[in-house]
């Protein structure tokens, strides 16, 4: 089994704190956060289908920094030339 990076959801103000919920839920997805968001396949700082206009809002500056690091674009060979 492989694991990826922790989803930004874990540091979002909208995350619902009931740790017994599976899948985890939030204000945008009260019945469970979609797998592509939980797998960090999509950046939920941007709108995503069904979120009702609610996206990631970091709980603090460290959470914002983590989201930026997680979803920054990789450098290309042309950069720096």
PDB file of N, CA, C and O in Angstrom:
ATOM      1  N   UNK A   1       0.842  -1.181   0.000  1.00  0.00           N
ATOM      2  CA  UNK A   1       0.000   0.000   0.000  1.00  0.00           C
ATOM      3  C   UNK A   1       0.887   1.245   0.000  1.00  0.00           C
ATOM      4  O   UNK A   1       1.861   1.329   0.748  1.00  0.00           O
ATOM      5  N   UNK A   2       0.534   2.207  -0.851  1.00  0.00           N
ATOM      6  CA  UNK A   2       1.271   3.465  -0.869  1.00  0.00           C
ATOM      7  C   UNK A   2       0.397   4.562  -0.298  1.00  0.00           C
ATOM      8  O   UNK A   2      -0.831   4.489  -0.343  1.00  0.00           O
ATOM      9  N   UNK A   3       1.034   5.559   0.227  1.00  0.00           N
ATOM     10  CA  UNK A   3       0.303   6.702   0.744  1.00  0.00           C
ATOM     11  C   UNK A   3       0.861   7.956   0.114  1.00  0.00           C
ATOM     12  O   UNK A   3       2.042   8.026  -0.225  1.00  0.00           O
ATOM     13  N   UNK A   4       0.008   8.936  -0.040  1.00  0.00           N
ATOM     14  CA  UNK A   4       0.421  10.208  -0.616  1.00  0.00           C
ATOM     15  C   UNK A   4       0.462  11.269   0.461  1.00  0.00           C
ATOM     16  O   UNK A   4       0.417  10.973   1.655  1.00  0.00           O
ATOM     17  N   UNK A   5       0.549  12.502   0.021  1.00  0.00           N
ATOM     18  CA  UNK A   5       0.595  13.604   0.986  1.00  0.00           C
ATOM     19  C   UNK A   5      -0.739  13.738   1.723  1.00  0.00           C
ATOM     20  O   UNK A   5      -1.788  13.358   1.202  1.00  0.00           O
ATOM     21  N   UNK A   6      -0.685  14.269   2.910  1.00  0.00           N
ATOM     22  CA  UNK A   6      -1.912  14.515   3.665  1.00  0.00           C
ATOM     23  C   UNK A   6      -2.753  15.547   2.931  1.00  0.00           C
ATOM     24  O   UNK A   6      -2.217  16.537   2.433  1.00  0.00           O
ATOM     25  N   UNK A   7      -4.054  15.335   2.855  1.00  0.00           N
ATOM     26  CA  UNK A   7      -4.896  16.299   2.152  1.00  0.00           C
ATOM     27  C   UNK A   7      -4.958  17.628   2.899  1.00  0.00           C
ATOM     28  O   UNK A   7      -4.880  17.669   4.127  1.00  0.00           O
ATOM     29  N   UNK A   8      -5.098  18.713   2.137  1.00  0.00           N
ATOM     30  CA  UNK A   8      -5.188  20.032   2.768  1.00  0.00           C
ATOM     31  C   UNK A   8      -6.435  20.129   3.652  1.00  0.00           C
ATOM     32  O   UNK A   8      -6.517  20.999   4.519  1.00  0.00           O
ATOM     33  N   UNK A   9      -7.388  19.248   3.433  1.00  0.00           N
ATOM     34  CA  UNK A   9      -8.615  19.250   4.240  1.00  0.00           C
ATOM     35  C   UNK A   9      -8.319  19.195   5.739  1.00  0.00           C
ATOM     36  O   UNK A   9      -9.054  19.771   6.540  1.00  0.00           O
ATOM     37  N   UNK A  10      -7.271  18.523   6.106  1.00  0.00           N
ATOM     38  CA  UNK A  10      -6.953  18.341   7.515  1.00  0.00           C
ATOM     39  C   UNK A  10      -6.638  19.662   8.215  1.00  0.00           C
ATOM     40  O   UNK A  10      -6.651  19.735   9.444  1.00  0.00           O
ATOM     41  N   UNK A  11      -6.354  20.704   7.432  1.00  0.00           N
ATOM     42  CA  UNK A  11      -6.007  22.020   7.982  1.00  0.00           C
ATOM     43  C   UNK A  11      -6.937  23.100   7.451  1.00  0.00           C
ATOM     44  O   UNK A  11      -6.530  24.245   7.255  1.00  0.00           O
ATOM     45  N   UNK A  12      -8.183  22.726   7.221  1.00  0.00           N
ATOM     46  CA  UNK A  12      -9.177  23.656   6.676  1.00  0.00           C
ATOM     47  C   UNK A  12     -10.174  24.045   7.766  1.00  0.00           C
ATOM     48  O   UNK A  12     -10.564  23.221   8.593  1.00  0.00           O
ATOM     49  N   UNK A  13     -10.576  25.307   7.752  1.00  0.00           N
ATOM     50  CA  UNK A  13     -11.563  25.776   8.735  1.00  0.00           C
ATOM     51  C   UNK A  13     -12.918  25.111   8.559  1.00  0.00           C
ATOM     52  O   UNK A  13     -13.724  25.114   9.489  1.00  0.00           O
ATOM     53  N   UNK A  14     -13.189  24.542   7.392  1.00  0.00           N
ATOM     54  CA  UNK A  14     -14.487  23.926   7.111  1.00  0.00           C
ATOM     55  C   UNK A  14     -14.570  22.452   7.488  1.00  0.00           C
ATOM     56  O   UNK A  14     -15.652  21.867   7.422  1.00  0.00           O
ATOM     57  N   UNK A  15     -13.462  21.837   7.880  1.00  0.00           N
ATOM     58  CA  UNK A  15     -13.466  20.420   8.247  1.00  0.00           C
ATOM     59  C   UNK A  15     -14.341  20.206   9.471  1.00  0.00           C
ATOM     60  O   UNK A  15     -14.260  20.956  10.444  1.00  0.00           O
ATOM     61  N   UNK A  16     -15.167  19.190   9.415  1.00  0.00           N
ATOM     62  CA  UNK A  16     -15.996  18.845  10.573  1.00  0.00           C
ATOM     63  C   UNK A  16     -15.176  17.937  11.475  1.00  0.00           C
ATOM     64  O   UNK A  16     -14.563  16.974  11.014  1.00  0.00           O
ATOM     65  N   UNK A  17     -15.173  18.245  12.728  1.00  0.00           N
ATOM     66  CA  UNK A  17     -14.226  17.634  13.658  1.00  0.00           C
ATOM     67  C   UNK A  17     -14.640  16.289  14.233  1.00  0.00           C
ATOM     68  O   UNK A  17     -13.921  15.749  15.074  1.00  0.00           O
ATOM     69  N   UNK A  18     -15.764  15.728  13.817  1.00  0.00           N
ATOM     70  CA  UNK A  18     -16.165  14.422  14.322  1.00  0.00           C
ATOM     71  C   UNK A  18     -15.241  13.356  13.739  1.00  0.00           C
ATOM     72  O   UNK A  18     -15.375  12.980  12.574  1.00  0.00           O
ATOM     73  N   UNK A  19     -14.328  12.883  14.534  1.00  0.00           N
ATOM     74  CA  UNK A  19     -13.305  11.942  14.065  1.00  0.00           C
ATOM     75  C   UNK A  19     -13.873  10.562  13.752  1.00  0.00           C
ATOM     76  O   UNK A  19     -13.163   9.723  13.197  1.00  0.00           O
ATOM     77  N   UNK A  20     -15.125  10.309  14.092  1.00  0.00           N
ATOM     78  CA  UNK A  20     -15.714   9.006  13.791  1.00  0.00           C
ATOM     79  C   UNK A  20     -16.301   8.960  12.384  1.00  0.00           C
ATOM     80  O   UNK A  20     -16.665   7.890  11.895  1.00  0.00           O
ATOM     81  N   UNK A  21     -16.394  10.129  11.726  1.00  0.00           N
ATOM     82  CA  UNK A  21     -16.929  10.166  10.363  1.00  0.00           C
ATOM     83  C   UNK A  21     -15.971   9.512   9.383  1.00  0.00           C
ATOM     84  O   UNK A  21     -14.769   9.777   9.403  1.00  0.00           O
ATOM     85  N   UNK A  22     -16.506   8.665   8.534  1.00  0.00           N
ATOM     86  CA  UNK A  22     -15.729   8.161   7.405  1.00  0.00           C
ATOM     87  C   UNK A  22     -16.660   8.034   6.219  1.00  0.00           C
ATOM     88  O   UNK A  22     -17.682   7.358   6.339  1.00  0.00           O
ATOM     89  N   UNK A  23     -16.380   8.624   5.116  1.00  0.00           N
ATOM     90  CA  UNK A  23     -15.207   9.471   4.914  1.00  0.00           C
ATOM     91  C   UNK A  23     -15.351  10.791   5.664  1.00  0.00           C
ATOM     92  O   UNK A  23     -16.457  11.174   6.047  1.00  0.00           O
ATOM     93  N   UNK A  24     -14.228  11.488   5.874  1.00  0.00           N
ATOM     94  CA  UNK A  24     -14.295  12.785   6.547  1.00  0.00           C
ATOM     95  C   UNK A  24     -15.261  13.720   5.816  1.00  0.00           C
ATOM     96  O   UNK A  24     -15.428  13.633   4.600  1.00  0.00           O
ATOM     97  N   UNK A  25     -15.883  14.601   6.569  1.00  0.00           N
ATOM     98  CA  UNK A  25     -16.862  15.530   6.013  1.00  0.00           C
ATOM     99  C   UNK A  25     -16.453  16.966   6.336  1.00  0.00           C
ATOM    100  O   UNK A  25     -15.635  17.228   7.219  1.00  0.00           O
ATOM    101  N   UNK A  26     -17.057  17.880   5.583  1.00  0.00           N
ATOM    102  CA  UNK A  26     -16.793  19.297   5.789  1.00  0.00           C
ATOM    103  C   UNK A  26     -18.040  20.086   5.405  1.00  0.00           C
ATOM    104  O   UNK A  26     -19.044  19.510   4.985  1.00  0.00           O
ATOM    105  N   UNK A  27     -17.970  21.403   5.553  1.00  0.00           N
ATOM    106  CA  UNK A  27     -19.114  22.240   5.211  1.00  0.00           C
ATOM    107  C   UNK A  27     -19.458  22.137   3.722  1.00  0.00           C
ATOM    108  O   UNK A  27     -20.631  22.206   3.356  1.00  0.00           O
ATOM    109  N   UNK A  28     -18.461  21.973   2.870  1.00  0.00           N
ATOM    110  CA  UNK A  28     -18.695  21.858   1.429  1.00  0.00           C
ATOM    111  C   UNK A  28     -19.255  20.484   1.060  1.00  0.00           C
ATOM    112  O   UNK A  28     -20.060  20.361   0.137  1.00  0.00           O
ATOM    113  N   UNK A  29     -18.828  19.466   1.778  1.00  0.00           N
ATOM    114  CA  UNK A  29     -19.233  18.078   1.491  1.00  0.00           C
ATOM    115  C   UNK A  29     -19.664  17.398   2.789  1.00  0.00           C
ATOM    116  O   UNK A  29     -18.907  16.614   3.360  1.00  0.00           O
ATOM    117  N   UNK A  30     -20.872  17.695   3.254  1.00  0.00           N
ATOM    118  CA  UNK A  30     -21.322  17.163   4.539  1.00  0.00           C
ATOM    119  C   UNK A  30     -21.509  15.644   4.570  1.00  0.00           C
ATOM    120  O   UNK A  30     -21.592  15.047   5.643  1.00  0.00           O
ATOM    121  N   UNK A  31     -21.574  15.028   3.397  1.00  0.00           N
ATOM    122  CA  UNK A  31     -21.745  13.576   3.340  1.00  0.00           C
ATOM    123  C   UNK A  31     -20.457  12.847   2.976  1.00  0.00           C
ATOM    124  O   UNK A  31     -20.471  11.649   2.694  1.00  0.00           O
ATOM    125  N   UNK A  32     -19.360  13.566   2.983  1.00  0.00           N
ATOM    126  CA  UNK A  32     -18.064  12.966   2.695  1.00  0.00           C
ATOM    127  C   UNK A  32     -17.302  13.729   1.627  1.00  0.00           C
ATOM    128  O   UNK A  32     -17.839  14.045   0.565  1.00  0.00           O
ATOM    129  N   UNK A  33     -16.057  14.017   1.919  1.00  0.00           N
ATOM    130  CA  UNK A  33     -15.192  14.739   0.987  1.00  0.00           C
ATOM    131  C   UNK A  33     -14.833  13.813  -0.170  1.00  0.00           C
ATOM    132  O   UNK A  33     -14.427  12.673   0.060  1.00  0.00           O
ATOM    133  N   UNK A  34     -14.975  14.282  -1.409  1.00  0.00           N
ATOM    134  CA  UNK A  34     -14.676  13.434  -2.568  1.00  0.00           C
ATOM    135  C   UNK A  34     -13.235  12.921  -2.567  1.00  0.00           C
ATOM    136  O   UNK A  34     -12.307  13.601  -2.130  1.00  0.00           O
ATOM    137  N   UNK A  35     -13.090  11.715  -3.066  1.00  0.00           N
ATOM    138  CA  UNK A  35     -11.784  11.057  -3.097  1.00  0.00           C
ATOM    139  C   UNK A  35     -10.697  11.873  -3.811  1.00  0.00           C
ATOM    140  O   UNK A  35      -9.573  11.927  -3.313  1.00  0.00           O
ATOM    141  N   UNK A  36     -10.985  12.514  -4.961  1.00  0.00           N
ATOM    142  CA  UNK A  36      -9.922  13.285  -5.610  1.00  0.00           C
ATOM    143  C   UNK A  36      -9.364  14.414  -4.730  1.00  0.00           C
ATOM    144  O   UNK A  36      -8.186  14.758  -4.828  1.00  0.00           O
ATOM    145  N   UNK A  37     -10.209  14.979  -3.881  1.00  0.00           N
ATOM    146  CA  UNK A  37      -9.732  16.012  -2.957  1.00  0.00           C
ATOM    147  C   UNK A  37      -8.927  15.359  -1.843  1.00  0.00           C
ATOM    148  O   UNK A  37      -7.839  15.828  -1.507  1.00  0.00           O
ATOM    149  N   UNK A  38      -9.452  14.282  -1.268  1.00  0.00           N
ATOM    150  CA  UNK A  38      -8.744  13.593  -0.185  1.00  0.00           C
ATOM    151  C   UNK A  38      -7.411  13.013  -0.641  1.00  0.00           C
ATOM    152  O   UNK A  38      -6.471  12.916   0.149  1.00  0.00           O
ATOM    153  N   UNK A  39      -7.325  12.629  -1.906  1.00  0.00           N
ATOM    154  CA  UNK A  39      -6.081  12.078  -2.452  1.00  0.00           C
ATOM    155  C   UNK A  39      -5.118  13.162  -2.934  1.00  0.00           C
ATOM    156  O   UNK A  39      -4.043  12.854  -3.449  1.00  0.00           O
ATOM    157  N   UNK A  40      -5.501  14.427  -2.769  1.00  0.00           N
ATOM    158  CA  UNK A  40      -4.696  15.583  -3.228  1.00  0.00           C
ATOM    159  C   UNK A  40      -4.473  15.547  -4.741  1.00  0.00           C
ATOM    160  O   UNK A  40      -3.466  16.044  -5.246  1.00  0.00           O
ATOM    161  N   UNK A  41      -5.433  14.949  -5.453  1.00  0.00           N
ATOM    162  CA  UNK A  41      -5.360  14.948  -6.916  1.00  0.00           C
ATOM    163  C   UNK A  41      -5.855  16.269  -7.505  1.00  0.00           C
ATOM    164  O   UNK A  41      -5.507  16.630  -8.629  1.00  0.00           O
ATOM    165  N   UNK A  42      -6.664  16.977  -6.736  1.00  0.00           N
ATOM    166  CA  UNK A  42      -7.156  18.289  -7.154  1.00  0.00           C
ATOM    167  C   UNK A  42      -6.895  19.291  -6.038  1.00  0.00           C
ATOM    168  O   UNK A  42      -6.838  18.935  -4.860  1.00  0.00           O
ATOM    169  N   UNK A  43      -6.742  20.533  -6.427  1.00  0.00           N
ATOM    170  CA  UNK A  43      -6.471  21.627  -5.501  1.00  0.00           C
ATOM    171  C   UNK A  43      -7.805  22.265  -5.120  1.00  0.00           C
ATOM    172  O   UNK A  43      -8.409  22.983  -5.917  1.00  0.00           O
ATOM    173  N   UNK A  44      -8.256  21.998  -3.903  1.00  0.00           N
ATOM    174  CA  UNK A  44      -9.556  22.546  -3.510  1.00  0.00           C
ATOM    175  C   UNK A  44      -9.481  23.986  -3.017  1.00  0.00           C
ATOM    176  O   UNK A  44     -10.409  24.469  -2.370  1.00  0.00           O
ATOM    177  N   UNK A  45      -8.395  24.665  -3.314  1.00  0.00           N
ATOM    178  CA  UNK A  45      -8.384  26.120  -3.167  1.00  0.00           C
ATOM    179  C   UNK A  45      -9.142  26.736  -4.339  1.00  0.00           C
ATOM    180  O   UNK A  45      -9.459  27.925  -4.337  1.00  0.00           O
ATOM    181  N   UNK A  46      -9.425  25.905  -5.336  1.00  0.00           N
ATOM    182  CA  UNK A  46     -10.203  26.289  -6.516  1.00  0.00           C
ATOM    183  C   UNK A  46     -11.554  25.568  -6.445  1.00  0.00           C
ATOM    184  O   UNK A  46     -11.657  24.520  -5.809  1.00  0.00           O
ATOM    185  N   UNK A  47     -12.599  26.122  -7.095  1.00  0.00           N
ATOM    186  CA  UNK A  47     -13.899  25.454  -7.083  1.00  0.00           C
ATOM    187  C   UNK A  47     -13.807  24.016  -7.612  1.00  0.00           C
ATOM    188  O   UNK A  47     -13.034  23.714  -8.521  1.00  0.00           O
ATOM    189  N   UNK A  48     -14.614  23.152  -7.018  1.00  0.00           N
ATOM    190  CA  UNK A  48     -14.699  21.756  -7.432  1.00  0.00           C
ATOM    191  C   UNK A  48     -16.176  21.371  -7.414  1.00  0.00           C
ATOM    192  O   UNK A  48     -16.945  21.855  -6.584  1.00  0.00           O
ATOM    193  N   UNK A  49     -16.554  20.509  -8.324  1.00  0.00           N
ATOM    194  CA  UNK A  49     -17.944  20.118  -8.509  1.00  0.00           C
ATOM    195  C   UNK A  49     -18.626  19.774  -7.184  1.00  0.00           C
ATOM    196  O   UNK A  49     -18.144  18.943  -6.413  1.00  0.00           O
ATOM    197  N   UNK A  50     -19.748  20.429  -6.944  1.00  0.00           N
ATOM    198  CA  UNK A  50     -20.564  20.119  -5.779  1.00  0.00           C
ATOM    199  C   UNK A  50     -20.175  20.797  -4.495  1.00  0.00           C
ATOM    200  O   UNK A  50     -20.785  20.529  -3.460  1.00  0.00           O
ATOM    201  N   UNK A  51     -19.158  21.689  -4.514  1.00  0.00           N
ATOM    202  CA  UNK A  51     -18.711  22.291  -3.255  1.00  0.00           C
ATOM    203  C   UNK A  51     -19.568  23.468  -2.784  1.00  0.00           C
ATOM    204  O   UNK A  51     -19.339  23.999  -1.698  1.00  0.00           O
ATOM    205  N   UNK A  52     -20.544  23.877  -3.583  1.00  0.00           N
ATOM    206  CA  UNK A  52     -21.440  24.955  -3.178  1.00  0.00           C
ATOM    207  C   UNK A  52     -20.740  26.277  -2.936  1.00  0.00           C
ATOM    208  O   UNK A  52     -21.233  27.116  -2.182  1.00  0.00           O
ATOM    209  N   UNK A  53     -19.592  26.470  -3.571  1.00  0.00           N
ATOM    210  CA  UNK A  53     -18.851  27.716  -3.404  1.00  0.00           C
ATOM    211  C   UNK A  53     -17.958  27.761  -2.179  1.00  0.00           C
ATOM    212  O   UNK A  53     -17.394  28.807  -1.859  1.00  0.00           O
ATOM    213  N   UNK A  54     -17.825  26.642  -1.494  1.00  0.00           N
ATOM    214  CA  UNK A  54     -16.966  26.574  -0.304  1.00  0.00           C
ATOM    215  C   UNK A  54     -15.690  25.849  -0.679  1.00  0.00           C
ATOM    216  O   UNK A  54     -15.723  24.680  -1.066  1.00  0.00           O
ATOM    217  N   UNK A  55     -14.552  26.549  -0.563  1.00  0.00           N
ATOM    218  CA  UNK A  55     -13.266  25.932  -0.841  1.00  0.00           C
ATOM    219  C   UNK A  55     -12.382  25.988   0.409  1.00  0.00           C
ATOM    220  O   UNK A  55     -12.765  26.528   1.447  1.00  0.00           O
ATOM    221  N   UNK A  56     -11.197  25.414   0.269  1.00  0.00           N
ATOM    222  CA  UNK A  56     -10.218  25.371   1.354  1.00  0.00           C
ATOM    223  C   UNK A  56      -9.943  26.761   1.904  1.00  0.00           C
ATOM    224  O   UNK A  56      -9.660  27.698   1.158  1.00  0.00           O
ATOM    225  N   UNK A  57     -10.032  26.875   3.229  1.00  0.00           N
ATOM    226  CA  UNK A  57      -9.617  28.071   3.955  1.00  0.00           C
ATOM    227  C   UNK A  57      -8.697  27.593   5.073  1.00  0.00           C
ATOM    228  O   UNK A  57      -9.134  26.879   5.975  1.00  0.00           O
ATOM    229  N   UNK A  58      -7.423  27.985   5.019  1.00  0.00           N
ATOM    230  CA  UNK A  58      -6.459  27.478   5.991  1.00  0.00           C
ATOM    231  C   UNK A  58      -6.760  27.931   7.412  1.00  0.00           C
ATOM    232  O   UNK A  58      -7.249  29.037   7.642  1.00  0.00           O
ATOM    233  N   UNK A  59      -6.455  27.048   8.359  1.00  0.00           N
ATOM    234  CA  UNK A  59      -6.653  27.391   9.765  1.00  0.00           C
ATOM    235  C   UNK A  59      -5.594  28.370  10.268  1.00  0.00           C
ATOM    236  O   UNK A  59      -5.815  29.096  11.237  1.00  0.00           O
ATOM    237  N   UNK A  60      -4.437  28.381   9.595  1.00  0.00           N
ATOM    238  CA  UNK A  60      -3.367  29.296   9.990  1.00  0.00           C
ATOM    239  C   UNK A  60      -2.374  29.449   8.836  1.00  0.00           C
ATOM    240  O   UNK A  60      -2.556  28.860   7.771  1.00  0.00           O
ATOM    241  N   UNK A  61      -1.338  30.233   9.055  1.00  0.00           N
ATOM    242  CA  UNK A  61      -0.347  30.498   8.003  1.00  0.00           C
ATOM    243  C   UNK A  61       0.401  29.229   7.601  1.00  0.00           C
ATOM    244  O   UNK A  61       0.736  29.056   6.429  1.00  0.00           O
ATOM    245  N   UNK A  62       0.665  28.347   8.552  1.00  0.00           N
ATOM    246  CA  UNK A  62       1.360  27.101   8.226  1.00  0.00           C
ATOM    247  C   UNK A  62       0.508  26.235   7.295  1.00  0.00           C
ATOM    248  O   UNK A  62       1.042  25.585   6.396  1.00  0.00           O
ATOM    249  N   UNK A  63      -0.801  26.222   7.502  1.00  0.00           N
ATOM    250  CA  UNK A  63      -1.697  25.464   6.636  1.00  0.00           C
ATOM    251  C   UNK A  63      -1.708  26.048   5.227  1.00  0.00           C
ATOM    252  O   UNK A  63      -1.720  25.308   4.243  1.00  0.00           O
ATOM    253  N   UNK A  64      -1.704  27.358   5.133  1.00  0.00           N
ATOM    254  CA  UNK A  64      -1.653  28.019   3.818  1.00  0.00           C
ATOM    255  C   UNK A  64      -0.348  27.686   3.111  1.00  0.00           C
ATOM    256  O   UNK A  64      -0.336  27.426   1.907  1.00  0.00           O
ATOM    257  N   UNK A  65       0.744  27.694   3.856  1.00  0.00           N
ATOM    258  CA  UNK A  65       2.052  27.352   3.274  1.00  0.00           C
ATOM    259  C   UNK A  65       2.070  25.906   2.785  1.00  0.00           C
ATOM    260  O   UNK A  65       2.610  25.620   1.717  1.00  0.00           O
ATOM    261  N   UNK A  66       1.478  24.986   3.567  1.00  0.00           N
ATOM    262  CA  UNK A  66       1.440  23.575   3.164  1.00  0.00           C
ATOM    263  C   UNK A  66       0.661  23.416   1.863  1.00  0.00           C
ATOM    264  O   UNK A  66       1.098  22.703   0.959  1.00  0.00           O
ATOM    265  N   UNK A  67      -0.490  24.075   1.765  1.00  0.00           N
ATOM    266  CA  UNK A  67      -1.293  23.984   0.543  1.00  0.00           C
ATOM    267  C   UNK A  67      -0.520  24.530  -0.647  1.00  0.00           C
ATOM    268  O   UNK A  67      -0.566  23.954  -1.734  1.00  0.00           O
ATOM    269  N   UNK A  68       0.182  25.623  -0.454  1.00  0.00           N
ATOM    270  CA  UNK A  68       0.974  26.213  -1.545  1.00  0.00           C
ATOM    271  C   UNK A  68       2.072  25.238  -1.979  1.00  0.00           C
ATOM    272  O   UNK A  68       2.295  25.046  -3.174  1.00  0.00           O
ATOM    273  N   UNK A  69       2.740  24.639  -1.034  1.00  0.00           N
ATOM    274  CA  UNK A  69       3.791  23.671  -1.340  1.00  0.00           C
ATOM    275  C   UNK A  69       3.228  22.440  -2.042  1.00  0.00           C
ATOM    276  O   UNK A  69       3.817  21.943  -3.003  1.00  0.00           O
ATOM    277  N   UNK A  70       2.098  21.954  -1.567  1.00  0.00           N
ATOM    278  CA  UNK A  70       1.492  20.748  -2.124  1.00  0.00           C
ATOM    279  C   UNK A  70       1.076  20.923  -3.579  1.00  0.00           C
ATOM    280  O   UNK A  70       1.188  19.994  -4.379  1.00  0.00           O
ATOM    281  N   UNK A  71       0.595  22.116  -3.918  1.00  0.00           N
ATOM    282  CA  UNK A  71       0.050  22.318  -5.248  1.00  0.00           C
ATOM    283  C   UNK A  71       0.857  23.258  -6.142  1.00  0.00           C
ATOM    284  O   UNK A  71       0.367  23.688  -7.186  1.00  0.00           O
ATOM    285  N   UNK A  72       2.072  23.576  -5.749  1.00  0.00           N
ATOM    286  CA  UNK A  72       2.862  24.449  -6.631  1.00  0.00           C
ATOM    287  C   UNK A  72       3.239  23.700  -7.901  1.00  0.00           C
ATOM    288  O   UNK A  72       3.401  22.480  -7.905  1.00  0.00           O
ATOM    289  N   UNK A  73       3.370  24.449  -8.955  1.00  0.00           N
ATOM    290  CA  UNK A  73       3.726  23.876 -10.248  1.00  0.00           C
ATOM    291  C   UNK A  73       5.209  23.483 -10.232  1.00  0.00           C
ATOM    292  O   UNK A  73       6.044  24.242  -9.741  1.00  0.00           O
ATOM    293  N   UNK A  74       5.534  22.314 -10.760  1.00  0.00           N
ATOM    294  CA  UNK A  74       6.949  21.925 -10.809  1.00  0.00           C
ATOM    295  C   UNK A  74       7.717  22.845 -11.748  1.00  0.00           C
ATOM    296  O   UNK A  74       7.181  23.325 -12.747  1.00  0.00           O
ATOM    297  N   UNK A  75       8.949  23.075 -11.421  1.00  0.00           N
ATOM    298  CA  UNK A  75       9.823  23.907 -12.271  1.00  0.00           C
ATOM    299  C   UNK A  75      10.049  23.203 -13.606  1.00  0.00           C
ATOM    300  O   UNK A  75      10.100  21.975 -13.676  1.00  0.00           O
ATOM    301  N   UNK A  76      10.181  23.992 -14.649  1.00  0.00           N
ATOM    302  CA  UNK A  76      10.476  23.424 -15.958  1.00  0.00           C
ATOM    303  C   UNK A  76      11.937  23.718 -16.306  1.00  0.00           C
ATOM    304  O   UNK A  76      12.578  24.568 -15.689  1.00  0.00           O
ATOM    305  N   UNK A  77      12.437  23.009 -17.288  1.00  0.00           N
ATOM    306  CA  UNK A  77      13.837  23.194 -17.723  1.00  0.00           C
ATOM    307  C   UNK A  77      14.080  24.600 -18.236  1.00  0.00           C
ATOM    308  O   UNK A  77      15.206  25.093 -18.162  1.00  0.00           O
ATOM    309  N   UNK A  78      13.038  25.267 -18.761  1.00  0.00           N
ATOM    310  CA  UNK A  78      13.178  26.602 -19.309  1.00  0.00           C
ATOM    311  C   UNK A  78      13.318  27.685 -18.248  1.00  0.00           C
ATOM    312  O   UNK A  78      13.841  28.763 -18.530  1.00  0.00           O
ATOM    313  N   UNK A  79      12.854  27.410 -17.024  1.00  0.00           N
ATOM    314  CA  UNK A  79      12.893  28.426 -15.979  1.00  0.00           C
ATOM    315  C   UNK A  79      14.331  28.710 -15.593  1.00  0.00           C
ATOM    316  O   UNK A  79      15.160  27.806 -15.488  1.00  0.00           O
ATOM    317  N   UNK A  80      14.603  29.977 -15.387  1.00  0.00           N
ATOM    318  CA  UNK A  80      15.938  30.383 -14.984  1.00  0.00           C
ATOM    319  C   UNK A  80      16.842  30.692 -16.135  1.00  0.00           C
ATOM    320  O   UNK A  80      17.973  31.126 -15.916  1.00  0.00           O
ATOM    321  N   UNK A  81      16.395  30.488 -17.375  1.00  0.00           N
ATOM    322  CA  UNK A  81      17.227  30.806 -18.538  1.00  0.00           C
ATOM    323  C   UNK A  81      17.102  32.263 -18.902  1.00  0.00           C
ATOM    324  O   UNK A  81      17.731  32.717 -19.858  1.00  0.00           O
TER     325      UNK A  81
END
